[in-house]
């Protein structure tokens, strides 16, 4: 019988049902917290954004944030939500003060959806507003009111307090990673000088804005002091670094970190080239001018247009309605201020010109090597099976969209074959390594083109010109959980940190967790990633259950791989701590042997031996 299309087929959803049914429309992808753009961080950001808007309007200099286990609390000391509207602002779509541009002229949130999405996607949500000596408290579960108190007398400090627990029905077994949260909070402080954020009793504060941002985030040696320029509605910080091959940008709109860039970042990149060419009266190549640049730009725009609900890419072309274009605005600012700075600081101007000339010399010297490498990569892609590609990519040029695509980097034919047979062919690709990669520590970028493995991997990722055109959002290193597998991980991470550190800094590189044990009986099979899970599985299935210790990915059948690279895939992000220097990491792991590294390897070998010993005791 064919499906009937009648009046009964038409269904109306209320606001919370629609958000829970189509969460991607409101917060982007869901995720489990292993990626900085996962949904739980978007929920946190949506709540903080409201407190930031209060600070921008001159209300409240401190925001207190706490994350303990799964529970998040945010307290600001702004004006507090009008008590009669507390329920409406967190449970009625298209309700909020930000539609009134007189009140929130250049705010972060504009569409009145953010706090409602947090409410609908939380198993517990509480909001309390204090103002004019009174308070209002309401509690929700999945968007439905569970407790609403009458307005009460309250002598506490005015402001708004929000607590929520992301719903595990929606987000699964998630976790908040401090490094991702702290990076978000630092950005808030860099963009709102004078603001204090207290997070789990740690203080975040900045006096010099984007100058502080670039100082904190640039670990390579600077060629010249950071150029810091400010005016109404625009702020930039610029420098170039030694021993860096790529461009690194941090761009913001109305305090929103536009991690995918947008029209303002594009305008900045073009304007820098134009101003520098005019200053030196030389028609330098744009790539030579921007090589090794580290820069940050922040603009404020009335009613900005973003390309997605999560506001990660600016689409606006004008600085304000019926105003000048962003391109003109950014260029005019740099033409005046950067040009003046270079004239007033001839030493910096001379260093910058030498850097550009050096980049020009390197580019010409590498031209032949790059051409041969590109031809080799193109030929190899036609005849070998190193890359089993997927159908859509992170940057899809034809569709002009971004997809959450993944590239698994595997060792050996058996592992790559199993993943290839099991993967989602639409969004998951596989790159198969042949043997151990070269240790690239201390080598120049020339090795990327001369080494076949690195050249083909670079071509697969499409990162020769930087990561703007990166083809995969997640780069997952899938190696065995043994000493050889760990060594391959280190060699690949060394390659990325040496030549493409922004891949790691922007949260694109992961390690695939695979099970160490399989515990099963006739009715059920459980996969265990550590000893605790193994013990629980034995308790659940009984001591007579069959226990298998996996020594490598090649031992896991294609039918089993679907449990590990599907919706329940466990990934460990490769994270560089804010106080950790990349050069120190590379020197420690990949430089000349040191007693410390030998001790590290021995300790990890002992872990492997202990697992083997425990397994042997179990099966005997």
GUKOL-634233 format. One record per residue (C-alpha): residue number from 1; residue in three letters; x, y, z. Coordinates in Angstrom, 2 decimals. Layout:
<recs>
num, residu, u, v, w
NUM, ALA, X, Y, Z
...
</recs>
This chain:
<recs>
num, residu, u, v, w
1, UNK, 0.00, 0.00, 0.00
2, UNK, 1.37, 3.40, -0.99
3, UNK, 1.87, 6.10, 1.65
4, UNK, -1.15, 8.40, 1.71
5, UNK, -0.59, 12.15, 1.64
6, UNK, -3.59, 13.65, 3.49
7, UNK, -4.37, 16.31, 6.09
8, UNK, -3.21, 13.81, 8.73
9, UNK, 0.28, 13.89, 7.17
10, UNK, 0.69, 17.56, 8.10
11, UNK, 2.18, 17.99, 11.56
12, UNK, 2.93, 21.14, 13.53
13, UNK, 5.77, 21.03, 16.03
14, UNK, 6.11, 23.36, 18.98
15, UNK, 9.40, 25.22, 19.44
16, UNK, 11.15, 22.68, 21.70
17, UNK, 10.10, 19.69, 19.59
18, UNK, 11.46, 21.34, 16.46
19, UNK, 14.82, 22.15, 18.08
20, UNK, 15.18, 18.60, 19.41
21, UNK, 14.14, 17.08, 16.08
22, UNK, 16.43, 19.31, 13.99
23, UNK, 19.21, 20.44, 16.40
24, UNK, 21.67, 20.95, 13.55
25, UNK, 19.63, 23.92, 12.34
26, UNK, 20.30, 25.67, 15.65
27, UNK, 23.69, 24.56, 16.98
28, UNK, 25.42, 22.90, 14.02
29, UNK, 26.72, 19.39, 14.68
30, UNK, 26.11, 17.54, 17.94
31, UNK, 29.33, 15.68, 18.81
32, UNK, 30.52, 14.46, 22.21
33, UNK, 32.88, 17.29, 23.17
34, UNK, 36.00, 15.93, 21.45
35, UNK, 35.90, 18.76, 18.87
36, UNK, 35.88, 22.50, 19.70
37, UNK, 32.85, 23.08, 17.46
38, UNK, 30.73, 20.34, 19.03
39, UNK, 27.26, 21.26, 20.21
40, UNK, 27.93, 21.35, 23.95
41, UNK, 30.38, 24.23, 23.44
42, UNK, 27.82, 26.04, 21.28
43, UNK, 25.33, 25.76, 24.17
44, UNK, 27.91, 27.24, 26.54
45, UNK, 28.73, 30.00, 24.08
46, UNK, 25.07, 30.94, 23.57
47, UNK, 24.63, 31.51, 27.31
48, UNK, 27.90, 33.44, 27.70
49, UNK, 27.09, 35.60, 24.65
50, UNK, 24.11, 37.06, 26.49
51, UNK, 26.33, 38.00, 29.44
52, UNK, 28.94, 39.48, 27.07
53, UNK, 26.28, 41.66, 25.44
54, UNK, 25.44, 43.03, 28.88
55, UNK, 29.12, 43.89, 29.46
56, UNK, 29.37, 45.56, 26.05
57, UNK, 26.40, 47.74, 27.01
58, UNK, 28.29, 48.80, 30.17
59, UNK, 26.64, 46.48, 32.67
60, UNK, 28.66, 44.12, 34.86
61, UNK, 32.44, 43.70, 34.69
62, UNK, 32.63, 40.09, 35.89
63, UNK, 31.21, 36.80, 34.63
64, UNK, 31.47, 33.68, 36.78
65, UNK, 31.46, 30.29, 35.05
66, UNK, 31.57, 26.81, 36.54
67, UNK, 31.65, 23.40, 34.86
68, UNK, 31.61, 20.42, 37.20
69, UNK, 30.95, 16.99, 35.78
70, UNK, 28.09, 17.61, 33.33
71, UNK, 26.64, 20.72, 35.01
72, UNK, 27.31, 24.23, 33.65
73, UNK, 26.62, 27.49, 35.52
74, UNK, 27.01, 31.06, 34.21
75, UNK, 26.43, 34.12, 36.41
76, UNK, 26.70, 37.71, 35.24
77, UNK, 26.13, 41.02, 37.01
78, UNK, 24.34, 42.84, 34.23
79, UNK, 20.91, 44.42, 34.40
80, UNK, 19.03, 41.14, 34.78
81, UNK, 16.19, 40.05, 32.49
82, UNK, 12.91, 41.94, 33.07
83, UNK, 11.18, 39.61, 35.54
84, UNK, 7.92, 39.38, 33.66
85, UNK, 9.75, 38.11, 30.55
86, UNK, 12.09, 35.50, 32.07
87, UNK, 10.02, 32.57, 30.80
88, UNK, 9.49, 34.12, 27.37
89, UNK, 13.16, 34.83, 26.58
90, UNK, 14.16, 31.19, 27.09
91, UNK, 11.07, 29.46, 25.71
92, UNK, 9.51, 31.58, 22.97
93, UNK, 11.17, 31.69, 19.56
94, UNK, 11.70, 35.18, 18.11
95, UNK, 11.61, 36.77, 21.55
96, UNK, 14.45, 38.98, 22.81
97, UNK, 15.75, 42.52, 23.22
98, UNK, 18.25, 42.22, 20.39
99, UNK, 15.65, 43.01, 17.76
100, UNK, 15.83, 46.57, 19.09
101, UNK, 19.06, 47.89, 17.56
102, UNK, 18.97, 50.89, 19.88
103, UNK, 19.47, 48.63, 22.90
104, UNK, 21.86, 46.09, 21.36
105, UNK, 23.44, 48.01, 18.49
106, UNK, 26.24, 45.58, 17.65
107, UNK, 25.53, 42.50, 19.71
108, UNK, 26.66, 38.90, 19.26
109, UNK, 23.22, 37.31, 19.15
110, UNK, 20.54, 38.69, 16.85
111, UNK, 17.90, 36.09, 16.14
112, UNK, 16.50, 35.29, 19.59
113, UNK, 17.13, 31.53, 19.31
114, UNK, 20.30, 30.86, 21.36
115, UNK, 18.99, 30.47, 24.92
116, UNK, 15.91, 28.59, 23.66
117, UNK, 18.17, 26.01, 21.97
118, UNK, 20.11, 25.58, 25.23
119, UNK, 16.85, 25.09, 27.12
120, UNK, 15.37, 22.58, 24.65
121, UNK, 18.59, 20.53, 24.43
122, UNK, 19.21, 20.32, 28.19
123, UNK, 17.87, 17.68, 30.54
124, UNK, 17.94, 20.39, 33.23
125, UNK, 17.84, 24.15, 32.70
126, UNK, 17.46, 26.84, 35.36
127, UNK, 17.35, 30.59, 34.94
128, UNK, 17.21, 33.21, 37.65
129, UNK, 17.05, 36.96, 37.16
130, UNK, 17.69, 39.53, 39.89
131, UNK, 16.87, 43.22, 39.43
132, UNK, 15.36, 46.10, 41.36
133, UNK, 15.48, 44.15, 44.62
134, UNK, 13.43, 41.23, 43.29
135, UNK, 14.08, 37.91, 41.56
136, UNK, 12.39, 35.35, 39.33
137, UNK, 13.42, 31.67, 39.06
138, UNK, 12.22, 29.09, 36.53
139, UNK, 13.38, 25.49, 35.95
140, UNK, 12.89, 23.40, 32.81
141, UNK, 13.57, 19.90, 31.48
142, UNK, 13.96, 19.51, 27.71
143, UNK, 12.24, 22.86, 27.26
144, UNK, 9.22, 22.09, 29.46
145, UNK, 8.67, 24.02, 32.70
146, UNK, 9.11, 21.84, 35.80
147, UNK, 9.13, 24.60, 38.42
148, UNK, 8.22, 28.29, 38.29
149, UNK, 8.50, 30.43, 41.39
150, UNK, 6.61, 33.64, 41.95
151, UNK, 8.56, 36.91, 41.93
152, UNK, 10.29, 37.24, 45.31
153, UNK, 12.12, 39.91, 47.27
154, UNK, 15.89, 39.57, 46.77
155, UNK, 18.64, 41.84, 48.07
156, UNK, 21.38, 40.11, 46.06
157, UNK, 23.42, 41.73, 43.31
158, UNK, 21.49, 42.25, 40.09
159, UNK, 22.19, 40.05, 37.10
160, UNK, 21.29, 36.71, 35.53
161, UNK, 22.22, 33.18, 36.53
162, UNK, 21.83, 30.22, 34.16
163, UNK, 22.54, 26.56, 34.93
164, UNK, 22.09, 23.67, 32.52
165, UNK, 22.99, 20.03, 31.89
166, UNK, 23.20, 19.04, 28.20
167, UNK, 20.81, 16.18, 27.50
168, UNK, 22.61, 12.85, 27.08
169, UNK, 19.75, 11.65, 24.91
170, UNK, 20.92, 14.23, 22.37
171, UNK, 24.69, 14.41, 22.96
172, UNK, 25.50, 10.89, 24.15
173, UNK, 28.37, 10.32, 26.58
174, UNK, 29.88, 13.79, 26.20
175, UNK, 32.62, 15.57, 28.13
176, UNK, 33.78, 19.19, 28.36
177, UNK, 37.49, 19.59, 27.58
178, UNK, 39.03, 22.43, 29.57
179, UNK, 41.44, 23.44, 26.79
180, UNK, 38.54, 24.17, 24.41
181, UNK, 36.58, 26.06, 27.07
182, UNK, 39.61, 28.12, 28.12
183, UNK, 40.40, 29.09, 24.53
184, UNK, 36.83, 30.36, 24.14
185, UNK, 37.04, 32.36, 27.38
186, UNK, 40.40, 33.91, 26.49
187, UNK, 38.93, 35.10, 23.20
188, UNK, 36.05, 36.75, 25.05
189, UNK, 38.58, 38.61, 27.22
190, UNK, 40.84, 39.61, 24.32
191, UNK, 37.82, 41.14, 22.58
192, UNK, 36.40, 42.80, 25.68
193, UNK, 39.31, 44.47, 27.44
194, UNK, 38.62, 45.08, 31.10
195, UNK, 36.24, 42.12, 31.41
196, UNK, 37.04, 39.55, 34.10
197, UNK, 35.92, 35.93, 33.65
198, UNK, 36.27, 33.54, 36.56
199, UNK, 36.19, 29.92, 35.37
200, UNK, 36.43, 27.21, 38.02
201, UNK, 38.29, 29.77, 40.18
202, UNK, 40.79, 30.65, 37.40
203, UNK, 40.94, 34.28, 36.26
204, UNK, 40.85, 35.37, 32.61
205, UNK, 41.59, 39.04, 31.87
206, UNK, 43.16, 41.15, 29.11
207, UNK, 44.19, 44.80, 28.95
208, UNK, 45.63, 44.98, 25.43
209, UNK, 43.11, 43.04, 23.38
210, UNK, 44.35, 41.52, 20.13
211, UNK, 47.94, 42.36, 21.06
212, UNK, 47.54, 39.98, 24.01
213, UNK, 45.83, 37.41, 21.78
214, UNK, 48.70, 37.32, 19.30
215, UNK, 51.28, 37.32, 22.11
216, UNK, 49.62, 34.32, 23.79
217, UNK, 48.95, 32.34, 20.61
218, UNK, 52.18, 32.96, 18.69
219, UNK, 54.94, 30.73, 19.95
220, UNK, 57.34, 31.03, 17.00
221, UNK, 60.03, 33.70, 17.18
222, UNK, 58.71, 37.07, 15.98
223, UNK, 60.58, 38.83, 13.17
224, UNK, 59.45, 42.22, 14.47
225, UNK, 57.30, 43.52, 17.35
226, UNK, 53.55, 43.02, 17.00
227, UNK, 51.86, 45.90, 15.16
228, UNK, 48.69, 46.78, 17.10
229, UNK, 46.22, 49.18, 15.46
230, UNK, 42.79, 50.30, 16.72
231, UNK, 39.98, 52.59, 15.66
232, UNK, 36.22, 52.76, 15.98
233, UNK, 34.72, 49.36, 15.07
234, UNK, 38.04, 47.78, 13.99
235, UNK, 41.15, 46.42, 15.67
236, UNK, 44.06, 44.49, 14.14
237, UNK, 47.33, 42.94, 15.30
238, UNK, 49.99, 41.83, 12.81
239, UNK, 53.41, 40.18, 12.85
240, UNK, 55.50, 37.70, 10.84
241, UNK, 57.38, 34.75, 12.33
242, UNK, 60.60, 32.86, 11.75
243, UNK, 60.51, 29.25, 10.56
244, UNK, 56.80, 29.37, 9.76
245, UNK, 55.42, 28.38, 6.38
246, UNK, 51.72, 29.13, 6.61
247, UNK, 49.38, 32.05, 7.28
248, UNK, 47.60, 32.18, 10.65
249, UNK, 44.52, 34.35, 11.22
250, UNK, 42.17, 34.99, 14.13
251, UNK, 39.05, 36.83, 12.99
252, UNK, 36.08, 38.15, 14.95
253, UNK, 32.80, 39.96, 14.34
254, UNK, 31.00, 41.68, 17.21
255, UNK, 32.97, 39.46, 19.60
256, UNK, 32.10, 36.28, 17.72
257, UNK, 35.07, 34.07, 16.77
258, UNK, 34.54, 33.44, 13.06
259, UNK, 36.68, 30.30, 12.86
260, UNK, 35.81, 29.87, 9.17
261, UNK, 36.75, 33.47, 8.37
262, UNK, 34.47, 35.30, 6.00
263, UNK, 34.26, 38.59, 4.16
264, UNK, 36.13, 40.58, 6.83
265, UNK, 39.08, 38.16, 6.86
266, UNK, 39.15, 38.11, 3.06
267, UNK, 39.10, 41.90, 2.99
268, UNK, 41.98, 42.01, 5.49
269, UNK, 44.15, 39.56, 3.50
270, UNK, 43.66, 41.58, 0.31
271, UNK, 44.15, 44.94, 2.02
272, UNK, 47.44, 43.89, 3.65
273, UNK, 48.84, 42.94, 0.24
274, UNK, 47.68, 46.15, -1.42
275, UNK, 48.98, 48.46, 1.33
276, UNK, 52.39, 46.75, 1.50
277, UNK, 52.81, 46.82, -2.28
278, UNK, 52.02, 50.53, -2.27
279, UNK, 54.36, 51.23, 0.67
280, UNK, 57.39, 49.55, -0.97
281, UNK, 56.27, 50.48, -4.49
282, UNK, 56.90, 46.86, -5.50
283, UNK, 54.47, 44.41, -7.08
284, UNK, 55.33, 41.56, -4.71
285, UNK, 53.41, 38.28, -4.97
286, UNK, 50.57, 38.09, -2.46
287, UNK, 51.81, 34.70, -1.23
288, UNK, 55.26, 36.14, -0.49
289, UNK, 53.80, 39.05, 1.48
290, UNK, 51.56, 36.83, 3.56
291, UNK, 53.94, 33.90, 4.11
292, UNK, 54.43, 33.34, 7.87
293, UNK, 51.99, 36.12, 8.78
294, UNK, 50.22, 35.88, 12.13
295, UNK, 47.35, 38.33, 12.36
296, UNK, 44.11, 39.03, 14.20
297, UNK, 41.22, 41.24, 13.09
298, UNK, 38.08, 42.25, 14.90
299, UNK, 35.29, 44.32, 13.37
300, UNK, 31.92, 45.52, 14.64
301, UNK, 29.01, 45.45, 12.23
302, UNK, 25.38, 46.46, 12.62
303, UNK, 23.14, 43.41, 12.07
304, UNK, 25.86, 41.10, 10.67
305, UNK, 24.86, 38.35, 8.24
306, UNK, 26.43, 34.98, 8.99
307, UNK, 26.46, 31.96, 6.70
308, UNK, 25.16, 29.59, 9.40
309, UNK, 23.24, 29.61, 12.68
310, UNK, 26.48, 28.94, 14.60
311, UNK, 27.95, 32.22, 13.24
312, UNK, 31.36, 30.82, 12.27
313, UNK, 31.65, 32.63, 8.92
314, UNK, 30.70, 36.21, 8.10
315, UNK, 28.71, 36.83, 4.93
316, UNK, 28.12, 40.58, 5.27
317, UNK, 29.66, 42.74, 2.56
318, UNK, 28.87, 46.11, 4.15
319, UNK, 30.00, 47.58, 7.46
320, UNK, 26.44, 48.80, 8.11
321, UNK, 23.16, 49.02, 6.20
322, UNK, 23.53, 51.34, 3.20
323, UNK, 27.14, 52.00, 4.23
324, UNK, 30.57, 51.43, 2.76
325, UNK, 31.74, 47.92, 1.88
326, UNK, 33.83, 45.91, 4.31
327, UNK, 36.54, 45.76, 1.65
328, UNK, 36.79, 49.56, 1.50
329, UNK, 36.45, 49.99, 5.27
330, UNK, 39.30, 47.57, 6.08
331, UNK, 41.54, 48.86, 3.28
332, UNK, 41.10, 52.51, 4.24
333, UNK, 41.90, 51.71, 7.86
334, UNK, 45.10, 49.80, 6.98
335, UNK, 46.11, 52.34, 4.30
336, UNK, 46.13, 55.05, 6.93
337, UNK, 47.34, 53.21, 10.03
338, UNK, 49.63, 50.43, 8.76
339, UNK, 51.26, 52.78, 6.25
340, UNK, 51.85, 55.35, 9.00
341, UNK, 53.28, 52.70, 11.31
342, UNK, 55.79, 51.49, 8.71
343, UNK, 56.89, 55.05, 7.99
344, UNK, 57.38, 55.74, 11.71
345, UNK, 59.17, 52.42, 12.30
346, UNK, 61.74, 52.02, 9.49
347, UNK, 63.50, 49.13, 11.26
348, UNK, 60.29, 47.07, 11.18
349, UNK, 59.70, 48.09, 7.56
350, UNK, 63.18, 46.89, 6.60
351, UNK, 62.78, 43.56, 8.39
352, UNK, 59.39, 43.01, 6.73
353, UNK, 60.78, 43.73, 3.26
354, UNK, 63.65, 41.29, 3.77
355, UNK, 61.17, 38.66, 4.88
356, UNK, 59.11, 39.17, 1.72
357, UNK, 62.22, 38.97, -0.46
358, UNK, 63.31, 35.78, 1.33
359, UNK, 59.87, 34.22, 0.71
360, UNK, 60.14, 35.22, -2.96
361, UNK, 63.57, 33.55, -3.23
362, UNK, 62.32, 30.36, -1.53
363, UNK, 59.24, 30.22, -3.75
364, UNK, 61.29, 30.45, -6.94
365, UNK, 63.80, 27.89, -5.69
366, UNK, 60.99, 25.48, -4.83
367, UNK, 59.00, 26.01, -8.04
368, UNK, 60.54, 23.04, -9.87
369, UNK, 60.26, 20.72, -6.88
370, UNK, 56.60, 21.66, -6.35
371, UNK, 55.74, 21.14, -10.01
372, UNK, 57.24, 17.65, -10.04
373, UNK, 55.52, 16.83, -6.75
374, UNK, 52.12, 17.95, -8.04
375, UNK, 52.54, 15.90, -11.20
376, UNK, 53.58, 12.88, -9.14
377, UNK, 50.61, 13.30, -6.80
378, UNK, 48.20, 13.65, -9.73
379, UNK, 49.62, 10.55, -11.42
380, UNK, 49.62, 8.59, -8.17
381, UNK, 46.00, 9.44, -7.46
382, UNK, 45.05, 7.83, -10.76
383, UNK, 46.96, 4.60, -10.32
384, UNK, 47.30, 3.74, -6.65
385, UNK, 44.88, 3.03, -3.84
386, UNK, 46.48, 5.06, -1.08
387, UNK, 43.44, 7.31, -0.90
388, UNK, 39.96, 5.89, -0.87
389, UNK, 38.05, 9.13, -1.02
390, UNK, 34.57, 10.07, 0.17
391, UNK, 31.86, 11.86, -1.79
392, UNK, 31.58, 15.16, 0.11
393, UNK, 34.29, 17.20, 1.77
394, UNK, 34.78, 19.80, 4.49
395, UNK, 35.17, 22.46, 1.82
396, UNK, 32.93, 21.52, -1.09
397, UNK, 33.74, 23.98, -3.88
398, UNK, 30.87, 22.90, -6.13
399, UNK, 28.18, 23.12, -3.46
400, UNK, 29.94, 25.97, -1.63
401, UNK, 29.19, 24.22, 1.65
402, UNK, 31.08, 22.61, 4.50
403, UNK, 30.52, 18.99, 5.48
404, UNK, 31.77, 17.14, 8.57
405, UNK, 34.06, 14.79, 6.63
406, UNK, 36.78, 12.53, 8.06
407, UNK, 40.09, 11.14, 6.77
408, UNK, 41.40, 8.01, 8.51
409, UNK, 45.18, 7.60, 8.23
410, UNK, 45.93, 3.89, 8.68
411, UNK, 48.95, 1.60, 8.77
412, UNK, 48.94, -1.59, 6.73
413, UNK, 46.55, -3.04, 4.17
414, UNK, 44.48, -5.11, 6.59
415, UNK, 43.44, -2.18, 8.79
416, UNK, 42.79, 0.15, 5.86
417, UNK, 40.84, -2.60, 4.10
418, UNK, 38.61, -3.19, 7.11
419, UNK, 37.88, 0.51, 7.59
420, UNK, 37.28, 0.98, 3.86
421, UNK, 34.67, -1.80, 3.80
422, UNK, 32.88, -0.38, 6.86
423, UNK, 33.13, 3.41, 6.45
424, UNK, 30.41, 5.83, 5.46
425, UNK, 31.39, 6.38, 1.82
426, UNK, 29.71, 9.80, 1.80
427, UNK, 31.79, 11.43, 4.56
428, UNK, 34.67, 9.09, 5.49
429, UNK, 37.87, 8.62, 3.48
430, UNK, 40.88, 6.35, 4.11
431, UNK, 44.59, 7.07, 3.46
432, UNK, 46.87, 4.05, 3.76
433, UNK, 50.48, 4.48, 4.88
434, UNK, 53.27, 2.29, 3.58
435, UNK, 55.58, 1.61, 6.49
436, UNK, 56.65, 4.22, 8.99
437, UNK, 56.65, 7.87, 7.86
438, UNK, 59.87, 9.87, 7.80
439, UNK, 60.88, 11.72, 10.97
440, UNK, 60.50, 15.28, 9.68
441, UNK, 61.74, 17.03, 12.83
442, UNK, 64.15, 19.81, 11.93
443, UNK, 63.72, 19.33, 8.17
444, UNK, 62.64, 22.03, 5.71
445, UNK, 59.34, 22.03, 3.83
446, UNK, 61.18, 20.74, 0.78
447, UNK, 60.85, 17.26, 2.28
448, UNK, 57.04, 17.53, 2.03
449, UNK, 57.35, 17.56, -1.76
450, UNK, 60.25, 15.13, -2.11
451, UNK, 58.86, 12.45, 0.22
452, UNK, 56.11, 10.48, -1.58
453, UNK, 54.06, 9.73, 1.55
454, UNK, 54.04, 13.36, 2.74
455, UNK, 53.47, 14.73, -0.76
456, UNK, 50.44, 12.49, -1.35
457, UNK, 49.05, 13.17, 2.12
458, UNK, 49.38, 16.92, 1.59
459, UNK, 47.65, 16.56, -1.77
460, UNK, 44.85, 14.47, -0.23
461, UNK, 44.27, 17.09, 2.46
462, UNK, 44.59, 19.94, -0.08
463, UNK, 46.68, 22.06, 2.28
464, UNK, 49.57, 23.20, 0.09
465, UNK, 48.26, 26.78, 0.19
466, UNK, 47.12, 26.58, 3.83
467, UNK, 44.08, 25.07, 5.52
468, UNK, 41.40, 27.36, 4.05
469, UNK, 40.65, 24.65, 1.48
470, UNK, 41.10, 21.68, 3.83
471, UNK, 39.08, 18.74, 2.49
472, UNK, 38.45, 16.93, 5.79
473, UNK, 37.26, 18.44, 9.07
474, UNK, 38.67, 15.52, 11.06
475, UNK, 42.07, 13.93, 10.38
476, UNK, 42.03, 10.71, 12.38
477, UNK, 45.24, 8.76, 13.02
478, UNK, 44.15, 5.12, 13.20
479, UNK, 47.13, 3.03, 14.34
480, UNK, 47.56, 0.00, 16.56
481, UNK, 47.61, 0.54, 20.32
482, UNK, 51.18, -0.79, 20.61
483, UNK, 54.68, 0.67, 20.56
484, UNK, 54.96, 0.71, 16.75
485, UNK, 51.53, 2.31, 16.49
486, UNK, 52.52, 4.97, 19.03
487, UNK, 55.70, 5.68, 17.07
488, UNK, 53.72, 6.17, 13.84
489, UNK, 51.36, 8.53, 15.70
490, UNK, 54.30, 10.60, 16.88
491, UNK, 55.81, 10.73, 13.38
492, UNK, 52.51, 11.91, 11.86
493, UNK, 51.91, 14.46, 14.62
494, UNK, 55.49, 15.69, 14.11
495, UNK, 54.74, 16.18, 10.41
496, UNK, 51.62, 18.22, 11.16
497, UNK, 53.24, 20.30, 13.91
498, UNK, 56.39, 20.92, 11.86
499, UNK, 54.69, 22.10, 8.67
500, UNK, 50.96, 22.58, 9.33
501, UNK, 50.61, 23.43, 13.06
502, UNK, 47.29, 25.21, 12.44
503, UNK, 45.71, 21.79, 11.75
504, UNK, 46.41, 20.88, 15.38
505, UNK, 45.72, 24.35, 16.78
506, UNK, 42.34, 24.52, 15.05
507, UNK, 41.34, 21.09, 16.40
508, UNK, 41.40, 18.99, 13.22
509, UNK, 43.74, 16.15, 14.32
510, UNK, 42.55, 13.17, 16.37
511, UNK, 43.63, 9.73, 17.56
512, UNK, 41.13, 6.91, 17.00
513, UNK, 40.41, 4.94, 20.14
514, UNK, 39.89, 1.26, 19.38
515, UNK, 38.87, -1.47, 21.83
516, UNK, 41.51, -3.51, 23.61
517, UNK, 39.12, -6.31, 24.54
518, UNK, 36.01, -8.04, 23.26
519, UNK, 33.89, -9.77, 25.91
520, UNK, 30.97, -11.87, 24.68
521, UNK, 28.60, -14.68, 25.41
522, UNK, 25.93, -16.27, 23.24
523, UNK, 23.53, -13.34, 23.74
524, UNK, 25.67, -10.20, 23.84
525, UNK, 29.02, -8.74, 22.76
526, UNK, 30.71, -5.85, 24.58
527, UNK, 33.80, -3.96, 23.41
528, UNK, 36.08, -2.57, 26.10
529, UNK, 38.60, 0.26, 25.72
530, UNK, 40.32, -0.19, 29.08
531, UNK, 40.58, -2.53, 32.05
532, UNK, 37.71, -0.90, 33.96
533, UNK, 35.34, -1.51, 31.08
534, UNK, 36.62, -5.09, 30.74
535, UNK, 35.95, -5.81, 34.41
536, UNK, 32.43, -4.36, 34.16
537, UNK, 31.77, -6.42, 31.02
538, UNK, 32.85, -9.64, 32.77
539, UNK, 30.61, -8.80, 35.75
540, UNK, 27.70, -8.24, 33.37
541, UNK, 28.17, -11.26, 31.09
542, UNK, 29.63, -13.68, 33.61
543, UNK, 33.10, -15.14, 34.12
544, UNK, 32.39, -17.81, 31.54
545, UNK, 32.23, -15.15, 28.80
546, UNK, 34.78, -15.38, 25.99
547, UNK, 37.46, -12.66, 26.22
548, UNK, 39.56, -11.60, 23.24
549, UNK, 42.54, -9.24, 23.48
550, UNK, 42.99, -7.22, 20.28
551, UNK, 46.67, -6.64, 19.48
552, UNK, 46.08, -4.60, 16.33
553, UNK, 43.46, -3.09, 14.07
554, UNK, 44.08, -5.85, 11.54
555, UNK, 42.55, -8.35, 13.97
556, UNK, 39.23, -6.50, 14.01
557, UNK, 36.86, -7.65, 11.28
558, UNK, 35.08, -5.20, 8.95
559, UNK, 31.76, -6.20, 10.54
560, UNK, 33.08, -5.11, 13.94
561, UNK, 34.62, -1.85, 12.72
562, UNK, 31.15, -0.37, 12.19
563, UNK, 30.87, -0.06, 15.99
564, UNK, 34.09, 1.98, 16.23
565, UNK, 33.93, 4.42, 13.30
566, UNK, 30.20, 5.16, 13.27
567, UNK, 28.04, 7.26, 15.57
568, UNK, 29.78, 5.86, 18.66
569, UNK, 33.31, 6.58, 17.40
570, UNK, 35.67, 7.54, 20.21
571, UNK, 38.23, 10.17, 19.33
572, UNK, 40.98, 11.77, 21.40
573, UNK, 41.76, 15.26, 20.07
574, UNK, 45.44, 16.13, 19.70
575, UNK, 45.64, 19.23, 21.88
576, UNK, 48.55, 21.57, 22.47
577, UNK, 48.23, 23.13, 25.91
578, UNK, 48.27, 26.91, 26.12
579, UNK, 51.55, 26.85, 28.06
580, UNK, 53.22, 24.23, 25.87
581, UNK, 55.60, 25.16, 23.06
582, UNK, 55.50, 23.10, 19.86
583, UNK, 59.29, 23.23, 19.47
584, UNK, 59.74, 21.81, 22.97
585, UNK, 57.31, 18.96, 22.22
586, UNK, 59.05, 18.06, 18.96
587, UNK, 62.49, 18.24, 20.51
588, UNK, 61.40, 15.99, 23.40
589, UNK, 59.76, 13.28, 21.32
590, UNK, 61.62, 13.43, 18.01
591, UNK, 65.00, 15.01, 18.75
592, UNK, 68.10, 13.20, 19.96
593, UNK, 67.48, 10.52, 22.57
594, UNK, 67.19, 11.81, 26.10
595, UNK, 66.85, 9.97, 29.44
596, UNK, 63.38, 11.54, 29.84
597, UNK, 62.13, 10.11, 26.55
598, UNK, 63.62, 6.70, 27.27
599, UNK, 61.80, 6.69, 30.60
600, UNK, 58.56, 7.68, 28.83
601, UNK, 58.86, 4.78, 26.37
602, UNK, 59.70, 2.31, 29.15
603, UNK, 56.66, 3.42, 31.16
604, UNK, 54.38, 2.93, 28.16
605, UNK, 55.94, -0.46, 27.41
606, UNK, 55.19, -1.42, 31.01
607, UNK, 51.53, -0.47, 30.50
608, UNK, 51.41, -2.73, 27.43
609, UNK, 53.12, -5.56, 29.31
610, UNK, 50.73, -5.20, 32.26
611, UNK, 47.74, -5.48, 29.93
612, UNK, 49.20, -8.62, 28.36
613, UNK, 49.92, -10.13, 31.76
614, UNK, 46.42, -9.40, 33.08
615, UNK, 44.86, -10.86, 29.93
616, UNK, 46.88, -14.04, 30.22
617, UNK, 45.81, -14.38, 33.87
618, UNK, 42.16, -13.95, 32.89
619, UNK, 42.09, -16.56, 30.14
620, UNK, 44.10, -19.06, 32.19
</recs>
